[in-house]
Amino acid sequence: MVACDVYRPAAVDQLSVLAEQIGVQIFKEPENKNPVQIALNAISFAKSNSFDVVIIDTAGRTSVDEEMMQEIEDIKNAAKPTETLFVVDSMTGQDAVNTAAAFNERIDFDGVALTKLDGDTRGGAALSVKYSVGKPIKFVSSGEKLETLDVFYPERMSQRILGMGDIVSFVEKAQEQFDEKEAERLERKIKKNKFDFNDFLGQLHQIKKMGDIKSLMNMIPGMSKMTKEIDIDDKAFLKVESMIQSMTPKERSNPELLNMSRKKRIALGSGKSLHEINMFIKQFDNMRKMMHMMSKGKGMERFMQSMPNAGKRN
């Protein structure tokens, strides 16, 4: 696969970073001001290097103008793409619908990709675009990261709009990151109460690969209403990561080593307060104890008995 961005020097730099992240070759000619020629040269480059897919990223605009329309029409006529997708920011609301209609009238695209799509507040954009242009929505993205890009499923979108969540997508995302051997390794460590900070950090990375937390919570039935009322910041992960990464390898593998002097050093290294370090370690200890109890027989009963005031009535 090779990606090509025509006539946008700044965007070429962004595409170069993205291509490197996902392992895709990029074709660029920053000095060439002819978008049609750049597209044709990209196709020739792909053929000569045995690439089977070429993605041509055309110039985007915040509003429709004749110059842009003519440019895209010329590129399509010259490159003769197998499929043409119209990418629209769903945050623009009605403007997204109007722009989609204008583009479809001019170049007759094959489908739509909606970005920054929130199932509860912007689902109307998906329905309106489909109704206005009569073309299928093929891909949707709920955020800025590549991991949020997914195939569009109408029935799942309707469930999100109705506040019913999308548990199927949630499970699919989890399965994509599931490693059976790793799960078995963690299970053995949990049963021995040996779950450590390295394991915890690994699980955080797995969750981050699934997408942003708020989007994931919206997929769970009944959670969408709750997420409207709370601010969920994915940067909280960075705070935890900085604490763990400020530990020595020995400390990460042996949480019980963390005495006061070590905690002070970790606080200094991570830029966090000693109180924050203590709170995190306490939460980690409680989580580890709970997982250990749950991994044993009658785990829930033992866990409840260990809670303060368990069994007492007011």
C-alpha positions in Angstrom: 0.0 0.0 0.0 1.2 3.5 -0.8 -0.4 6.8 0.4 -0.2 10.1 -1.5 -1.2 13.6 -0.5 -1.6 16.1 -3.3 -0.7 19.7 -3.2 -0.6 20.3 0.6 2.9 20.6 2.0 1.7 20.8 5.7 -0.6 17.9 5.3 2.1 15.9 3.6 4.2 16.1 6.8 1.2 14.9 8.8 0.6 12.0 6.4 4.3 11.1 6.6 4.0 10.7 10.4 0.8 8.6 10.1 2.3 6.4 7.4 5.4 5.7 9.5 3.2 4.8 12.5 1.2 2.2 10.6 4.0 1.0 8.3 2.7 2.3 5.0 4.9 3.7 2.2 4.2 7.4 1.3 4.8 9.1 -2.1 5.4 12.8 -2.0 6.6 15.6 -4.3 6.6 18.7 -2.2 7.9 20.9 -5.0 5.3 19.8 -7.5 2.3 22.1 -7.6 0.2 20.0 -10.0 -2.1 17.8 -8.0 -3.2 15.7 -11.0 0.4 15.0 -11.9 1.3 14.1 -8.3 -1.6 11.5 -8.3 -0.5 10.0 -11.6 3.2 9.8 -10.5 2.0 8.1 -7.3 0.2 5.5 -9.3 3.3 4.9 -11.5 5.5 4.6 -8.4 3.1 2.1 -6.9 3.1 -0.1 -10.1 6.9 0.0 -10.4 7.3 -1.0 -6.8 4.6 -3.8 -6.8 2.2 -2.0 -4.5 -1.4 -3.3 -4.9 -3.3 -0.3 -3.2 -2.9 3.4 -3.7 -4.7 5.9 -1.4 -4.9 9.4 -2.8 -5.6 12.0 -0.2 -6.9 15.2 -1.9 -6.9 18.7 -0.5 -9.6 19.5 2.0 -11.5 22.7 2.5 -13.7 24.2 5.2 -16.1 25.4 2.5 -17.0 24.5 -1.0 -15.4 26.5 -3.9 -15.1 26.0 -7.6 -11.4 25.7 -7.6 -11.5 22.8 -5.2 -14.3 21.1 -7.1 -12.5 21.3 -10.4 -9.3 20.0 -8.8 -10.9 16.9 -7.4 -12.9 16.3 -10.6 -9.6 16.5 -12.6 -7.9 14.1 -10.3 -10.7 11.6 -10.5 -10.9 11.7 -14.3 -7.1 11.2 -14.6 -6.5 8.6 -11.8 -9.7 6.7 -12.4 -9.9 5.4 -8.8 -11.6 2.1 -8.0 -13.4 3.7 -5.1 -14.0 7.4 -4.1 -14.8 8.2 -0.5 -16.0 11.5 0.8 -14.5 12.2 4.3 -16.5 14.6 6.4 -16.2 16.0 10.0 -19.5 15.2 11.6 -19.0 18.1 14.1 -19.9 20.5 11.3 -23.5 19.3 11.5 -25.7 20.5 8.6 -22.7 21.9 6.8 -21.5 18.3 6.5 -24.7 17.4 4.8 -24.5 20.4 2.4 -20.9 19.7 1.5 -21.6 16.0 0.9 -24.4 16.8 -1.4 -22.2 19.3 -3.4 -19.4 16.8 -3.7 -21.6 14.0 -4.8 -23.3 16.1 -7.5 -19.8 16.9 -8.9 -17.8 13.7 -8.6 -20.5 11.0 -7.8 -18.5 9.4 -4.9 -19.0 5.8 -3.8 -19.4 6.2 0.0 -18.8 8.4 3.0 -16.4 8.3 6.0 -17.6 10.2 9.0 -15.0 11.5 11.5 -15.3 12.6 15.1 -18.6 10.8 15.4 -20.2 10.6 18.8 -23.0 8.0 18.9 -25.3 10.1 21.1 -24.9 13.7 19.9 -23.9 13.4 16.2 -25.7 10.3 15.0 -28.1 12.7 13.2 -25.3 13.6 10.8 -24.9 10.0 9.7 -28.6 9.7 9.0 -28.8 13.0 7.2 -25.8 12.4 5.0 -27.1 9.0 3.9 -30.6 10.5 3.2 -29.3 13.5 1.3 -26.8 11.8 -1.0 -28.1 8.3 -1.1 -24.7 6.8 -0.7 -23.6 4.4 2.0 -21.6 5.4 5.1 -18.7 3.0 5.0 -16.4 4.1 7.8 -16.7 6.1 11.0 -14.3 7.5 13.5 -15.1 8.6 17.0 -11.8 10.5 17.7 -8.4 11.6 16.5 -6.5 8.4 16.7 -6.3 5.7 14.0 -7.7 3.1 16.5 -11.1 4.9 16.5 -11.6 4.2 12.8 -14.1 1.4 12.2 -16.5 0.0 9.7 -20.0 1.6 9.9 -22.8 -0.6 11.1 -26.3 1.1 10.8 -28.0 -1.1 13.5 -25.2 -0.4 16.0 -25.4 3.3 15.4 -29.2 3.3 16.0 -28.5 1.5 19.3 -26.1 4.2 20.4 -28.5 7.0 19.4 -31.2 5.3 21.6 -28.8 5.0 24.5 -28.6 1.2 24.2 -24.9 1.1 23.7 -23.0 -1.1 21.3 -21.7 -4.1 23.2 -20.9 -6.0 20.0 -18.3 -3.4 18.9 -17.0 -3.3 22.4 -16.4 -7.0 22.4 -14.9 -6.9 19.0 -12.4 -4.2 20.0 -11.5 -6.2 23.1 -10.9 -9.4 21.0 -8.6 -7.5 18.7 -6.3 -6.9 21.6 -6.8 -10.2 23.3 -3.7 -12.4 23.6 -4.6 -15.9 25.0 -1.1 -16.7 26.1 -0.7 -13.4 27.9 -4.1 -13.9 29.5 -3.0 -17.3 30.9 0.3 -15.8 32.1 -1.6 -13.0 34.0 -4.0 -15.5 35.4 -1.2 -17.5 36.9 0.4 -14.4 38.4 -2.9 -13.2 39.9 -3.6 -16.5 41.5 -0.2 -16.3 43.2 -0.8 -12.7 44.1 2.2 -11.7 42.0 0.5 -9.2 39.7 3.0 -6.3 39.4 3.4 -2.8 38.0 4.7 -4.2 34.7 1.6 -6.2 34.3 -0.6 -3.2 35.1 1.2 -1.0 32.6 0.8 -3.7 30.0 -3.0 -3.7 30.6 -3.2 0.1 30.3 -1.5 -0.1 26.9 -4.0 -2.7 25.8 -6.9 -0.5 26.8 -5.4 2.5 25.1 -5.2 0.5 21.8 -8.9 0.0 22.0 -9.6 3.7 21.7 -10.5 6.6 24.1 -12.2 5.7 27.3 -15.4 7.8 26.8 -16.1 6.2 23.4 -15.6 2.7 24.9 -18.0 3.5 27.8 -20.6 4.7 25.3 -20.6 1.2 23.8 -21.7 -0.3 27.1 -25.5 -0.4 27.5 -26.7 2.2 30.1 -23.3 4.0 30.3 -23.9 6.7 27.6 -26.1 8.8 29.9 -23.5 8.6 32.7 -20.7 9.8 30.3 -22.6 12.9 29.5 -22.4 14.1 33.1 -18.7 13.3 33.7 -15.5 14.5 32.1 -13.3 11.5 31.2 -9.8 12.5 30.5 -7.5 9.9 28.8 -4.5 11.9 30.1 -5.1 10.2 33.4 -3.3 7.2 31.9 -0.3 9.4 31.3 -0.2 10.3 35.0 -0.2 6.6 36.0 2.4 5.7 33.4 4.7 8.5 34.6 4.6 7.1 38.1 5.3 3.5 37.0 8.0 4.6 34.6 9.8 6.5 37.4 10.2 3.2 39.3 13.2 1.0 38.9 12.8 -2.4 37.1 13.1 -4.1 40.4 10.4 -1.9 42.0 8.0 -2.6 39.2 8.4 -6.3 39.6 8.2 -6.1 43.4 5.6 -3.6 44.6 6.3 -4.5 48.2 9.7 -2.8 48.0 8.1 0.6 47.9 9.1 2.2 51.2 8.9 5.9 52.0 12.3 6.9 50.5 11.5 5.0 47.3 8.1 6.7 47.1 9.8 10.2 47.5 12.2 9.4 44.7 9.3 8.2 42.4 7.3 11.4 43.2 10.3 13.5 42.3 10.9 11.6 39.1 7.3 11.6 37.9 6.6 15.2 38.9 3.7 14.1 41.2 3.1 14.7 44.9 3.9 12.1 47.5 0.2 12.0 48.3 -0.6 11.1 44.7 2.0 8.3 44.8 0.6 6.9 48.0 -3.0 7.0 46.7 -2.0 5.2 43.5 0.0 2.5 45.3 -2.9 2.0 47.8 -5.4 1.6 44.9 -3.0 -0.8 43.1 -2.7 -2.9 46.3 -6.5 -3.0 46.8 -7.0 -4.0 43.1 -4.4 -6.7 43.4 -5.9 -8.2 46.5 -9.4 -8.1 44.9 -8.1 -9.9 41.8 -6.3 -12.5 43.9 -9.5 -13.2 45.9 -11.7 -13.4 42.8 -9.3 -15.9 41.2 -9.8 -18.3 44.1 -12.9 -20.4 45.0 -15.6 -18.4 46.8 -13.6 -15.3 45.8 -16.6 -12.9 46.0 -17.6 -14.2 49.4 -14.1 -13.7 50.8 -13.8 -10.3 49.2 -17.1 -9.1 50.8 -16.0 -10.4 54.2 -12.8 -8.4 53.9 -14.6 -5.1 53.4 -15.0 -2.8 56.4 -18.2 -3.3 58.3 -19.1 -6.3 56.1 -22.3 -7.9 57.3 -23.2 -5.1 59.8 -26.5 -3.4 59.6 -27.3 0.2 60.5 
